[in-house]
Every structure is written in C-alpha cells, then in structure tokens.
Amino acid sequence: MSDKTRTRRDHMKYLTLIQSIALLHQHQREIKTAEHRGRKLEYLEVTKADIQLANQLAHDILGRTLDEMPPQTRKLLLLIQQMAQGMCATGPQTLREVRFTRRDIRAYTNWSDSQLKLHCQRLTDMEYLLIHGGSRGHLLQYELLWDGDSDHAHLSGLIVPV
C-alpha cells in the first residue's frame, strides 16, 4: 500500500482524524505518563473504538466514489471485481492475493485490447488497480485494490482493529 500515492497523501489526514477523535474523548480517558529523554510526557491512548470511528468517517471524508470515473471505466472495474471474486471461489487465495493479466480481463469481458489499455490505465492512475511486474520482459499483472461497493464512498486498505 505504501506505493499508492494517494494513500500516502491521505495517511497524515487519517492519523489526524484518529488524534482528533481521541482528543474529543480526553475528559473520559485516563491521562497516562511516560518518560522520554529525562522528561515526563503526558498522553492520551487511542482506543480500538477511536480507530473504528475514524475508519467509518474516513470512508466518507477521504473515500472515493465510482462517480469520479467515466461510465465505461466504472463498468470495467465492476467486471474485474466479478472476475477476481470468481478466481477466489475456484482457489485458496483471497481477493488481495489474486493476480490477473489484461489477457485474463479480455477473455472475461470480450473487450478489445485498446479499450482495456485505456481503462486499465485509468484504474491504475486512480489507484483501483496495482501493477505487478511488467518490466524487462516480465509479465504485467494487476491486483485489485478496490474492495468497496458501487454505491458508497470507500477508502481501501483500512484495517479493522480486533
């Protein structure tokens, strides 16, 4: 995920959101202390509930909707998601482990290669797809980063604290 430009830019915003939520609850929390370089520091500890709330808000605040992309690109993304889910159903891999080529997409969708080049590039630029390989004779494969649905804003890659 660190190679995703938008994710790196939004990371500080996400951390600030978590800090703000913890600060909002400061009067309900115990103030803890730690010593660093001979100085006593007071701090608030972030809870799992803070992170869960930040995740909910981050989807709405920092998330993207499919409305941001052209209709054909959106259609291809949904088809790729169906294809990847089908690949998961036939093997032991998770959606994040599925790798596929443009040839796989072409076989699944029956779209032309020129259409796929254009729309896959858009999906890569918008960070819905991640490219693996593809240099110096290596096979170019894609990974589907988008794990949302088509109706709501979504920020991919957030973990759920346990």
OpenMM code with the backbone's topology and positions (N, CA, C; nanometers):
from openmm import Vec3, app, unit

residues = "MET SER ASP LYS THR ARG THR ARG ARG ASP HIS MET LYS TYR LEU THR LEU ILE GLN SER ILE ALA LEU LEU HIS GLN HIS GLN ARG GLU ILE LYS THR ALA GLU HIS ARG GLY ARG LYS LEU GLU TYR LEU GLU VAL THR LYS ALA ASP ILE GLN LEU ALA ASN GLN LEU ALA HIS ASP ILE LEU GLY ARG THR LEU ASP GLU MET PRO PRO GLN THR ARG LYS LEU LEU LEU LEU ILE GLN GLN MET ALA GLN GLY MET CYS ALA THR GLY PRO GLN THR LEU ARG GLU VAL ARG PHE THR ARG ARG ASP ILE ARG ALA TYR THR ASN TRP SER ASP SER GLN LEU LYS LEU HIS CYS GLN ARG LEU THR ASP MET GLU TYR LEU LEU ILE HIS GLY GLY SER ARG GLY HIS LEU LEU GLN TYR GLU LEU LEU TRP ASP GLY ASP SER ASP HIS ALA HIS LEU SER GLY LEU ILE VAL PRO VAL".split()
positions = [
    Vec3(0.0814, -0.1193, 0.0000),
    Vec3(0.0000, 0.0000, 0.0000),
    Vec3(0.0864, 0.1267, 0.0000),
    Vec3(0.2110, 0.1181, 0.0504),
    Vec3(0.2912, 0.2388, 0.0602),
    Vec3(0.3259, 0.2963, -0.0764),
    Vec3(0.3115, 0.2163, -0.1826),
    Vec3(0.3429, 0.2682, -0.3148),
    Vec3(0.2237, 0.3370, -0.3794),
    Vec3(0.1162, 0.3498, -0.3081),
    Vec3(-0.0004, 0.4204, -0.3599),
    Vec3(0.0109, 0.5678, -0.3214),
    Vec3(0.0234, 0.6531, -0.4206),
    Vec3(0.0456, 0.7953, -0.3963),
    Vec3(-0.0651, 0.8579, -0.3134),
    Vec3(-0.1889, 0.8351, -0.3502),
    Vec3(-0.2998, 0.8981, -0.2779),
    Vec3(-0.3061, 0.8477, -0.1340),
    Vec3(-0.2800, 0.7199, -0.1144),
    Vec3(-0.2823, 0.6646, 0.0208),
    Vec3(-0.1762, 0.7312, 0.1064),
    Vec3(-0.0581, 0.7526, 0.0507),
    Vec3(0.0476, 0.8198, 0.1272),
    Vec3(0.0062, 0.9617, 0.1634),
    Vec3(-0.0573, 1.0312, 0.0700),
    Vec3(-0.1009, 1.1685, 0.0983),
    Vec3(-0.2096, 1.1706, 0.2044),
    Vec3(-0.2987, 1.0742, 0.1999),
    Vec3(-0.4109, 1.0713, 0.2936),
    Vec3(-0.3733, 1.0141, 0.4295),
    Vec3(-0.2569, 0.9531, 0.4407),
    Vec3(-0.2182, 0.8894, 0.5665),
    Vec3(-0.2137, 0.9887, 0.6828),
    Vec3(-0.1530, 1.1046, 0.6616),
    Vec3(-0.1464, 1.2046, 0.7693),
    Vec3(-0.2857, 1.2556, 0.8046),
    Vec3(-0.3718, 1.2686, 0.7053),
    Vec3(-0.5099, 1.3103, 0.7325),
    Vec3(-0.5806, 1.2050, 0.8175),
    Vec3(-0.5578, 1.0793, 0.7869),
    Vec3(-0.6187, 0.9690, 0.8614),
    Vec3(-0.5681, 0.9679, 1.0062),
    Vec3(-0.4372, 0.9846, 1.0243),
    Vec3(-0.3815, 0.9881, 1.1602),
    Vec3(-0.4344, 1.1081, 1.2383),
    Vec3(-0.4492, 1.2216, 1.1724),
    Vec3(-0.5056, 1.3402, 1.2375),
    Vec3(-0.6500, 1.3153, 1.2775),
    Vec3(-0.7232, 1.2438, 1.1964),
    Vec3(-0.8612, 1.2084, 1.2293),
    Vec3(-0.8653, 1.1222, 1.3555),
    Vec3(-0.7770, 1.0246, 1.3664),
    Vec3(-0.7700, 0.9400, 1.4861),
    Vec3(-0.7337, 1.0242, 1.6081),
    Vec3(-0.6348, 1.1124, 1.5937),
    Vec3(-0.5955, 1.2007, 1.7047),
    Vec3(-0.7113, 1.2886, 1.7491),
    Vec3(-0.7841, 1.3422, 1.6540),
    Vec3(-0.8966, 1.4307, 1.6860),
    Vec3(-1.0044, 1.3569, 1.7639),
    Vec3(-1.0305, 1.2342, 1.7263),
    Vec3(-1.1317, 1.1550, 1.7966),
    Vec3(-1.0856, 1.1254, 1.9391),
    Vec3(-0.9582, 1.0902, 1.9552),
    Vec3(-0.9053, 1.0646, 2.0898),
    Vec3(-0.9110, 1.1923, 2.1736),
    Vec3(-0.8776, 1.3054, 2.1132),
    Vec3(-0.8816, 1.4330, 2.1847),
    Vec3(-1.0243, 1.4701, 2.2233),
    Vec3(-1.1184, 1.4373, 2.1384),
    Vec3(-1.2589, 1.4635, 2.1670),
    Vec3(-1.3035, 1.3918, 2.2949),
    Vec3(-1.2458, 1.2758, 2.3207),
    Vec3(-1.2817, 1.1965, 2.4385),
    Vec3(-1.1842, 1.2146, 2.5546),
    Vec3(-1.1037, 1.3195, 2.5524),
    Vec3(-0.9978, 1.3343, 2.6518),
    Vec3(-1.0480, 1.3392, 2.7958),
    Vec3(-1.1673, 1.3932, 2.8181),
    Vec3(-1.2163, 1.4049, 2.9554),
    Vec3(-1.2723, 1.2731, 3.0080),
    Vec3(-1.2966, 1.1778, 2.9204),
    Vec3(-1.3433, 1.0463, 2.9637),
    Vec3(-1.2281, 0.9464, 2.9759),
    Vec3(-1.1061, 0.9893, 2.9461),
    Vec3(-0.9918, 0.8982, 2.9437),
    Vec3(-0.8917, 0.9310, 3.0531),
    Vec3(-0.8204, 0.8272, 3.0898),
    Vec3(-0.7107, 0.8426, 3.1853),
    Vec3(-0.5913, 0.9039, 3.1114),
    Vec3(-0.5301, 1.0031, 3.1725),
    Vec3(-0.4088, 1.0621, 3.1149),
    Vec3(-0.2911, 0.9792, 3.1633),
    Vec3(-0.2149, 0.9269, 3.0699),
    Vec3(-0.1017, 0.8407, 3.1030),
    Vec3(0.0269, 0.9211, 3.0924),
    Vec3(0.1315, 0.8697, 3.1542),
    Vec3(0.2608, 0.9387, 3.1501),
    Vec3(0.3692, 0.8414, 3.1046),
    Vec3(0.4697, 0.8991, 3.0436),
    Vec3(0.5877, 0.8236, 3.0014),
    Vec3(0.7071, 0.9163, 3.0148),
    Vec3(0.8233, 0.8566, 3.0304),
    Vec3(0.9439, 0.9380, 3.0401),
    Vec3(1.0257, 0.9184, 2.9132),
    Vec3(1.0670, 1.0311, 2.8547),
    Vec3(1.1461, 1.0280, 2.7325),
    Vec3(1.2565, 1.1317, 2.7444),
    Vec3(1.3815, 1.0858, 2.7365),
    Vec3(1.4986, 1.1739, 2.7472),
    Vec3(1.4931, 1.2598, 2.8733),
    Vec3(1.4548, 1.1965, 2.9799),
    Vec3(1.4534, 1.2650, 3.1085),
    Vec3(1.3348, 1.3569, 3.1313),
    Vec3(1.2437, 1.3635, 3.0365),
    Vec3(1.1256, 1.4486, 3.0518),
    Vec3(1.0022, 1.3619, 3.0693),
    Vec3(0.9144, 1.4071, 3.1563),
    Vec3(0.7886, 1.3381, 3.1794),
    Vec3(0.6868, 1.3899, 3.0770),
    Vec3(0.6296, 1.2976, 2.9995),
    Vec3(0.5325, 1.3340, 2.8971),
    Vec3(0.3960, 1.2761, 2.9329),
    Vec3(0.2929, 1.3568, 2.9151),
    Vec3(0.1565, 1.3102, 2.9356),
    Vec3(0.0944, 1.2824, 2.7986),
    Vec3(0.0113, 1.1771, 2.7923),
    Vec3(-0.0505, 1.1429, 2.6648),
    Vec3(-0.1842, 1.0733, 2.6864),
    Vec3(-0.2640, 1.0764, 2.5819),
    Vec3(-0.3898, 1.0019, 2.5771),
    Vec3(-0.3671, 0.8804, 2.4884),
    Vec3(-0.4230, 0.7690, 2.5282),
    Vec3(-0.4087, 0.6482, 2.4490),
    Vec3(-0.5294, 0.6320, 2.3566),
    Vec3(-0.5031, 0.6045, 2.2317),
    Vec3(-0.6093, 0.5812, 2.1337),
    Vec3(-0.6670, 0.4423, 2.1587),
    Vec3(-0.7991, 0.4308, 2.1520),
    Vec3(-0.8648, 0.3017, 2.1734),
    Vec3(-0.9073, 0.2407, 2.0397),
    Vec3(-0.9445, 0.1136, 2.0448),
    Vec3(-0.9951, 0.0467, 1.9243),
    Vec3(-1.1216, 0.1152, 1.8740),
    Vec3(-1.2037, 0.1631, 1.9685),
    Vec3(-1.3270, 0.2329, 1.9296),
    Vec3(-1.2946, 0.3613, 1.8524),
    Vec3(-1.1859, 0.4303, 1.8912),
    Vec3(-1.1436, 0.5509, 1.8190),
    Vec3(-1.1082, 0.5162, 1.6740),
    Vec3(-1.0362, 0.4062, 1.6563),
    Vec3(-0.9945, 0.3653, 1.5223),
    Vec3(-1.1156, 0.3225, 1.4397),
    Vec3(-1.2088, 0.2514, 1.5018),
    Vec3(-1.3294, 0.2105, 1.4291),
    Vec3(-1.4089, 0.3322, 1.3828),
    Vec3(-1.4232, 0.4321, 1.4700),
    Vec3(-1.4942, 0.5543, 1.4325),
    Vec3(-1.4185, 0.6285, 1.3223),
    Vec3(-1.2862, 0.6344, 1.3353),
    Vec3(-1.2048, 0.7002, 1.2321),
    Vec3(-1.2216, 0.6296, 1.0976),
    Vec3(-1.2282, 0.4975, 1.0989),
    Vec3(-1.2483, 0.4227, 0.9742),
    Vec3(-1.3825, 0.4562, 0.9110),
    Vec3(-1.4871, 0.4633, 0.9930),
    Vec3(-1.6196, 0.4977, 0.9406),
    Vec3(-1.6181, 0.6366, 0.8778),
    Vec3(-1.5577, 0.7314, 0.9483),
    Vec3(-1.5517, 0.8685, 0.8973),
    Vec3(-1.4597, 0.8797, 0.7759),
    Vec3(-1.3501, 0.8048, 0.7770),
    Vec3(-1.2531, 0.8125, 0.6667),
    Vec3(-1.3160, 0.7704, 0.5345),
    Vec3(-1.4034, 0.6718, 0.5393),
    Vec3(-1.4698, 0.6308, 0.4149),
    Vec3(-1.5467, 0.7481, 0.3545),
    Vec3(-1.6165, 0.8244, 0.4393),
    Vec3(-1.6954, 0.9374, 0.3892),
    Vec3(-1.6089, 1.0585, 0.3548),
    Vec3(-1.5067, 1.0841, 0.4359),
    Vec3(-1.4256, 1.2050, 0.4190),
    Vec3(-1.3169, 1.1866, 0.3130),
    Vec3(-1.2435, 1.0770, 0.3221),
    Vec3(-1.1288, 1.0553, 0.2341),
    Vec3(-1.1578, 0.9570, 0.1215),
    Vec3(-1.2689, 0.8872, 0.1308),
    Vec3(-1.3012, 0.7829, 0.0345),
    Vec3(-1.3375, 0.8374, -0.1018),
    Vec3(-1.3393, 0.7474, -0.1959),
    Vec3(-1.3756, 0.7819, -0.3329),
    Vec3(-1.5049, 0.7113, -0.3688),
    Vec3(-1.5755, 0.7696, -0.4600),
    Vec3(-1.6936, 0.7028, -0.5142),
    Vec3(-1.6663, 0.6696, -0.6600),
    Vec3(-1.7428, 0.5771, -0.7110),
    Vec3(-1.7244, 0.5395, -0.8511),
    Vec3(-1.7769, 0.6470, -0.9449),
    Vec3(-1.8463, 0.7474, -0.8904),
    Vec3(-1.8959, 0.8575, -0.9729),
    Vec3(-1.7821, 0.9416, -1.0299),
    Vec3(-1.6619, 0.9268, -0.9732),
    Vec3(-1.5469, 1.0058, -1.0174),
    Vec3(-1.4901, 0.9580, -1.1506),
    Vec3(-1.5349, 0.8430, -1.1986),
    Vec3(-1.4739, 0.7892, -1.3202),
    Vec3(-1.5754, 0.7785, -1.4338),
    Vec3(-1.5246, 0.7751, -1.5564),
    Vec3(-1.6139, 0.7603, -1.6717),
    Vec3(-1.6943, 0.6299, -1.6622),
    Vec3(-1.8141, 0.6281, -1.7199),
    Vec3(-1.9023, 0.5110, -1.7087),
    Vec3(-1.8400, 0.3794, -1.7562),
    Vec3(-1.7661, 0.3816, -1.8674),
    Vec3(-1.7068, 0.2574, -1.9174),
    Vec3(-1.5963, 0.2076, -1.8247),
    Vec3(-1.5211, 0.2992, -1.7650),
    Vec3(-1.4168, 0.2606, -1.6705),
    Vec3(-1.4806, 0.1997, -1.5465),
    Vec3(-1.5881, 0.2592, -1.5006),
    Vec3(-1.6623, 0.2056, -1.3854),
    Vec3(-1.7140, 0.0653, -1.4164),
    Vec3(-1.7679, 0.0486, -1.5375),
    Vec3(-1.8201, -0.0820, -1.5787),
    Vec3(-1.7088, -0.1865, -1.5784),
    Vec3(-1.5908, -0.1484, -1.6297),
    Vec3(-1.4786, -0.2421, -1.6309),
    Vec3(-1.4368, -0.2781, -1.4885),
    Vec3(-1.4318, -0.1811, -1.3991),
    Vec3(-1.3941, -0.2084, -1.2603),
    Vec3(-1.4880, -0.3119, -1.1982),
    Vec3(-1.6169, -0.2950, -1.2199),
    Vec3(-1.7142, -0.3895, -1.1646),
    Vec3(-1.6983, -0.5283, -1.2275),
    Vec3(-1.6668, -0.5330, -1.3569),
    Vec3(-1.6421, -0.6620, -1.4226),
    Vec3(-1.5150, -0.7279, -1.3689),
    Vec3(-1.4107, -0.6480, -1.3470),
    Vec3(-1.2862, -0.7015, -1.2907),
    Vec3(-1.3117, -0.7553, -1.1502),
    Vec3(-1.3922, -0.6832, -1.0727),
    Vec3(-1.4248, -0.7305, -0.9377),
    Vec3(-1.4966, -0.8660, -0.9441),
    Vec3(-1.5924, -0.8793, -1.0354),
    Vec3(-1.6626, -1.0080, -1.0525),
    Vec3(-1.5647, -1.1186, -1.0918),
    Vec3(-1.4745, -1.0868, -1.1850),
    Vec3(-1.3773, -1.1845, -1.2310),
    Vec3(-1.2868, -1.2285, -1.1160),
    Vec3(-1.2358, -1.1324, -1.0390),
    Vec3(-1.1454, -1.1628, -0.9279),
    Vec3(-1.2168, -1.2445, -0.8200),
    Vec3(-1.3415, -1.2108, -0.7922),
    Vec3(-1.4176, -1.2886, -0.6940),
    Vec3(-1.4378, -1.4315, -0.7431),
    Vec3(-1.4601, -1.4474, -0.8728),
    Vec3(-1.4710, -1.5813, -0.9309),
    Vec3(-1.3409, -1.6587, -0.9195),
    Vec3(-1.2280, -1.5903, -0.9377),
    Vec3(-1.0973, -1.6551, -0.9247),
    Vec3(-1.0744, -1.6992, -0.7806),
    Vec3(-1.1230, -1.6214, -0.6849),
    Vec3(-1.1113, -1.6576, -0.5428),
    Vec3(-1.1939, -1.7818, -0.5121),
    Vec3(-1.3096, -1.7908, -0.5744),
    Vec3(-1.4005, -1.9024, -0.5472),
    Vec3(-1.3426, -2.0354, -0.5948),
    Vec3(-1.2563, -2.0311, -0.6959),
    Vec3(-1.2003, -2.1549, -0.7507),
    Vec3(-1.0676, -2.1944, -0.6870),
    Vec3(-1.0117, -2.1105, -0.6011),
    Vec3(-0.8827, -2.1419, -0.5405),
    Vec3(-0.8763, -2.0998, -0.3954),
    Vec3(-0.7634, -2.1290, -0.3310),
    Vec3(-0.7492, -2.0979, -0.1884),
    Vec3(-0.7066, -1.9537, -0.1592),
    Vec3(-0.6980, -1.8702, -0.2606),
    Vec3(-0.6468, -1.7346, -0.2412),
    Vec3(-0.7565, -1.6357, -0.2026),
    Vec3(-0.7129, -1.5281, -0.1378),
    Vec3(-0.8051, -1.4202, -0.1035),
    Vec3(-0.8078, -1.3204, -0.2185),
    Vec3(-0.9007, -1.2270, -0.2118),
    Vec3(-0.9128, -1.1259, -0.3171),
    Vec3(-0.7836, -1.0459, -0.3311),
    Vec3(-0.7151, -1.0188, -0.2198),
    Vec3(-0.5897, -0.9418, -0.2234),
    Vec3(-0.4750, -1.0204, -0.2861),
    Vec3(-0.4866, -1.1520, -0.2928),
    Vec3(-0.3794, -1.2351, -0.3481),
    Vec3(-0.3987, -1.2657, -0.4965),
    Vec3(-0.5145, -1.2339, -0.5495),
    Vec3(-0.5453, -1.2637, -0.6899),
    Vec3(-0.4646, -1.1716, -0.7810),
    Vec3(-0.3954, -1.2303, -0.8776),
    Vec3(-0.3237, -1.1550, -0.9799),
    Vec3(-0.3818, -1.1948, -1.1147),
    Vec3(-0.3949, -1.0981, -1.2040),
    Vec3(-0.4525, -1.1264, -1.3350),
    Vec3(-0.3879, -1.0355, -1.4377),
    Vec3(-0.3953, -1.0774, -1.5624),
    Vec3(-0.3364, -1.0015, -1.6730),
    Vec3(-0.4475, -0.9365, -1.7549),
    Vec3(-0.4060, -0.8518, -1.8463),
    Vec3(-0.5036, -0.7926, -1.9378),
    Vec3(-0.5664, -0.9012, -2.0253),
    Vec3(-0.4895, -1.0038, -2.0547),
    Vec3(-0.5432, -1.1166, -2.1323),
    Vec3(-0.6570, -1.1844, -2.0555),
    Vec3(-0.6393, -1.2013, -1.9234),
    Vec3(-0.7463, -1.2593, -1.8408),
    Vec3(-0.8716, -1.1720, -1.8462),
    Vec3(-0.8515, -1.0413, -1.8359),
    Vec3(-0.9650, -0.9480, -1.8395),
    Vec3(-1.0327, -0.9536, -1.9762),
    Vec3(-0.9503, -0.9580, -2.0828),
    Vec3(-1.0043, -0.9626, -2.2190),
    Vec3(-1.0876, -1.0895, -2.2401),
    Vec3(-1.0397, -1.2020, -2.1881),
    Vec3(-1.1135, -1.3279, -2.2013),
    Vec3(-1.2449, -1.3225, -2.1232),
    Vec3(-1.2430, -1.2555, -2.0096),
    Vec3(-1.3635, -1.2481, -1.9258),
    Vec3(-1.4666, -1.1497, -1.9812),
    Vec3(-1.4181, -1.0363, -2.0342),
    Vec3(-1.5095, -0.9282, -2.0741),
    Vec3(-1.5401, -0.9241, -2.2237),
    Vec3(-1.4523, -0.9832, -2.3052),
    Vec3(-1.4618, -0.9736, -2.4520),
    Vec3(-1.4446, -0.8303, -2.5021),
    Vec3(-1.3747, -0.7464, -2.4260),
    Vec3(-1.3443, -0.6103, -2.4702),
    Vec3(-1.2180, -0.6146, -2.5555),
    Vec3(-1.1996, -0.5127, -2.6387),
    Vec3(-1.0791, -0.5055, -2.7222),
    Vec3(-0.9593, -0.4665, -2.6361),
    Vec3(-0.8396, -0.4997, -2.6876),
    Vec3(-0.7186, -0.4674, -2.6128),
    Vec3(-0.7000, -0.3168, -2.5984),
    Vec3(-0.7366, -0.2400, -2.7016),
    Vec3(-0.7208, -0.0938, -2.6924),
    Vec3(-0.8132, -0.0359, -2.5851),
    Vec3(-0.9356, -0.0889, -2.5735),
    Vec3(-1.0257, -0.0441, -2.4665),
    Vec3(-0.9660, -0.0776, -2.3300),
    Vec3(-0.9147, -0.2002, -2.3170),
    Vec3(-0.8595, -0.2432, -2.1888),
    Vec3(-0.7367, -0.1614, -2.1502),
    Vec3(-0.6495, -0.1306, -2.2474),
    Vec3(-0.5320, -0.0482, -2.2175),
    Vec3(-0.5746, 0.0856, -2.1588),
    Vec3(-0.6703, 0.1502, -2.2219),
    Vec3(-0.7173, 0.2813, -2.1775),
    Vec3(-0.7784, 0.2740, -2.0380),
    Vec3(-0.8722, 0.1837, -2.0186),
    Vec3(-0.9457, 0.1799, -1.8921),
    Vec3(-0.8621, 0.1214, -1.7780),
    Vec3(-0.7756, 0.0251, -1.8077),
    Vec3(-0.6863, -0.0270, -1.7031),
    Vec3(-0.5875, 0.0807, -1.6588),
    Vec3(-0.5418, 0.1628, -1.7528),
    Vec3(-0.4524, 0.2731, -1.7166),
    Vec3(-0.5246, 0.3724, -1.6266),
    Vec3(-0.6493, 0.4043, -1.6586),
    Vec3(-0.7279, 0.4940, -1.5730),
    Vec3(-0.7447, 0.4346, -1.4335),
    Vec3(-0.7771, 0.3058, -1.4276),
    Vec3(-0.7965, 0.2407, -1.2975),
    Vec3(-0.6665, 0.2356, -1.2181),
    Vec3(-0.5550, 0.2211, -1.2877),
    Vec3(-0.4247, 0.2240, -1.2213),
    Vec3(-0.3943, 0.3650, -1.1712),
    Vec3(-0.4188, 0.4652, -1.2543),
    Vec3(-0.3949, 0.6044, -1.2147),
    Vec3(-0.4804, 0.6446, -1.0951),
    Vec3(-0.6025, 0.5930, -1.0897),
    Vec3(-0.6939, 0.6268, -0.9804),
    Vec3(-0.6768, 0.5326, -0.8608),
    Vec3(-0.5778, 0.4419, -0.8687),
    Vec3(-0.5393, 0.3516, -0.7601),
    Vec3(-0.6465, 0.2501, -0.7232),
    Vec3(-0.7199, 0.2049, -0.8235),
    Vec3(-0.8120, 0.0935, -0.8045),
    Vec3(-0.7425, -0.0381, -0.8405),
    Vec3(-0.6431, -0.0303, -0.9297),
    Vec3(-0.5615, -0.1449, -0.9669),
    Vec3(-0.4162, -0.1133, -0.9352),
    Vec3(-0.3409, -0.2160, -0.8977),
    Vec3(-0.1975, -0.2027, -0.8725),
    Vec3(-0.1250, -0.2938, -0.9705),
    Vec3(-0.0213, -0.2415, -1.0340),
    Vec3(0.0556, -0.3185, -1.1320),
    Vec3(0.1683, -0.3929, -1.0616),
    Vec3(0.1856, -0.5201, -1.0990),
    Vec3(0.2976, -0.6022, -1.0530),
    Vec3(0.3755, -0.6463, -1.1759),
    Vec3(0.5079, -0.6335, -1.1712),
    Vec3(0.5916, -0.6783, -1.2822),
    Vec3(0.5805, -0.5859, -1.4017),
    Vec3(0.5993, -0.6438, -1.5205),
    Vec3(0.5817, -0.5684, -1.6432),
    Vec3(0.7054, -0.5003, -1.6960),
    Vec3(0.8190, -0.5161, -1.6300),
    Vec3(0.9399, -0.4506, -1.6806),
    Vec3(1.0385, -0.5559, -1.7308),
    Vec3(1.1084, -0.5215, -1.8358),
    Vec3(1.2141, -0.6051, -1.8941),
    Vec3(1.1687, -0.7489, -1.9197),
    Vec3(1.0581, -0.7608, -1.9883),
    Vec3(1.0124, -0.8929, -2.0287),
    Vec3(0.9313, -0.9690, -1.9254),
    Vec3(0.9136, -0.9126, -1.8085),
    Vec3(0.8310, -0.9790, -1.7073),
    Vec3(0.6832, -0.9553, -1.7377),
    Vec3(0.6035, -1.0519, -1.7041),
    Vec3(0.4600, -1.0449, -1.7268),
    Vec3(0.3978, -0.9341, -1.6422),
    Vec3(0.3172, -0.8489, -1.7052),
    Vec3(0.2477, -0.7423, -1.6339),
    Vec3(0.1192, -0.8001, -1.5750),
    Vec3(0.1091, -0.7941, -1.4432),
    Vec3(-0.0094, -0.8437, -1.3748),
    Vec3(-0.0701, -0.7315, -1.2926),
    Vec3(-0.1989, -0.7442, -1.2675),
    Vec3(-0.2716, -0.6463, -1.1881),
    Vec3(-0.3207, -0.7099, -1.0589),
    Vec3(-0.3377, -0.6227, -0.9596),
    Vec3(-0.4022, -0.6599, -0.8337),
    Vec3(-0.5174, -0.5626, -0.8134),
    Vec3(-0.6328, -0.6133, -0.7762),
    Vec3(-0.7486, -0.5287, -0.7487),
    Vec3(-0.7361, -0.4740, -0.6072),
    Vec3(-0.7219, -0.3411, -0.5960),
    Vec3(-0.7105, -0.2775, -0.4645),
    Vec3(-0.8458, -0.2375, -0.4087),
    Vec3(-0.9407, -0.2175, -0.4960),
    Vec3(-1.0727, -0.1693, -0.4556),
    Vec3(-1.1522, -0.2833, -0.3945),
    Vec3(-1.2018, -0.2622, -0.2737),
    Vec3(-1.2786, -0.3665, -0.2058),
    Vec3(-1.4138, -0.3135, -0.1596),
    Vec3(-1.4625, -0.2109, -0.2280),
    Vec3(-1.5876, -0.1472, -0.1879),
    Vec3(-1.7052, -0.1918, -0.2714),
    Vec3(-1.8122, -0.1147, -0.2612),
    Vec3(-1.9273, -0.1386, -0.3470),
    Vec3(-1.9502, -0.0133, -0.4303),
    Vec3(-2.0395, -0.0218, -0.5253),
    Vec3(-2.0537, 0.0867, -0.6218),
    Vec3(-2.1386, 0.2031, -0.5724),
    Vec3(-2.2002, 0.1915, -0.4553),
    Vec3(-2.2947, 0.2939, -0.4110),
    Vec3(-2.2398, 0.3943, -0.3096),
    Vec3(-2.1320, 0.3628, -0.2406),
    Vec3(-2.0859, 0.4477, -0.1310),
    Vec3(-1.9400, 0.4874, -0.1499),
    Vec3(-1.9024, 0.6001, -0.0884),
    Vec3(-1.7617, 0.6398, -0.0862),
    Vec3(-1.6851, 0.5350, -0.0074),
    Vec3(-1.5629, 0.5055, -0.0505),
    Vec3(-1.4876, 0.3982, 0.0125),
    Vec3(-1.3392, 0.4312, 0.0090),
    Vec3(-1.2716, 0.4041, 0.1183),
    Vec3(-1.1268, 0.4187, 0.1260),
    Vec3(-1.0692, 0.2799, 0.1464),
    Vec3(-0.9991, 0.2283, 0.0480),
    Vec3(-0.9467, 0.0920, 0.0539),
    Vec3(-0.8306, 0.0806, 0.1504),
    Vec3(-0.8160, -0.0395, 0.2058),
    Vec3(-0.6980, -0.0713, 0.2842),
    Vec3(-0.7046, -0.0423, 0.4320),
    Vec3(-0.8159, 0.0050, 0.4846),
    Vec3(-0.8243, 0.0302, 0.6280),
    Vec3(-0.8425, -0.1021, 0.7012),
    Vec3(-0.7684, -0.1188, 0.8121),
    Vec3(-0.7818, -0.2418, 0.8892),
    Vec3(-0.8854, -0.2229, 0.9987),
    Vec3(-0.9451, -0.3323, 1.0393),
    Vec3(-1.0430, -0.3291, 1.1474),
    Vec3(-0.9734, -0.3808, 1.2722),
    Vec3(-0.9634, -0.2982, 1.3770),
    Vec3(-0.8955, -0.3440, 1.4986),
    Vec3(-0.9735, -0.4565, 1.5654),
    Vec3(-0.8999, -0.5546, 1.6172),
    Vec3(-0.9648, -0.6674, 1.6864),
    Vec3(-0.9364, -0.6645, 1.8344),
] * unit.nanometer
topology = app.Topology()
chain = topology.addChain("A")
for resn in residues:
    res = topology.addResidue(resn, chain)
    for name in ("N", "CA", "C"):
        topology.addAtom(name, app.Element.getBySymbol(name[0]), res)
